[in-house]
Amino acid sequence: MMTPRNRRALVRPHVVTGGRARPSRNIFDLVTLVTAAGDLPLTGLSPEKRRIVTLCRGGALSVAEVAGHLQLPVSVTKVLLSDLVDSGHITTRAAGPESRPEELELLQEVLDGLRALL
């Protein structure tokens, strides 16, 4: 039997993205860093998009971290992030290629923590 909670989990990502399954830009992977771009008004943004901008005002976050904070699938998060890049609310940059071992260890711990939540 499908409970209301299960039904909500099936519908919500579709509603959050306005029915879209793919981002308008293919610039995101799990470690792409996103930051808020200035102080644009948040009016007209969905609650999830406002939360992303607010999170990114504290500093750069990876796509995986944003998805974890929102408790949304990465695919849904990428659609939202793409919309925010299009509107100028966030900017992206690739993670640096010369990661130090301690940074890799930290990223692995973040990934393990996200997996534990799901």
Secondary structure by P-SEA (a helix, b strand, c coil): cccaaaaaaacaaaaaaccccccccccccccbbbbbccccccccccaaaaaaaaaaccccccaaaaaaaacccaaaaaaaaaaaaaacccccccccccccaaaaaaaaaaaaaaaaac
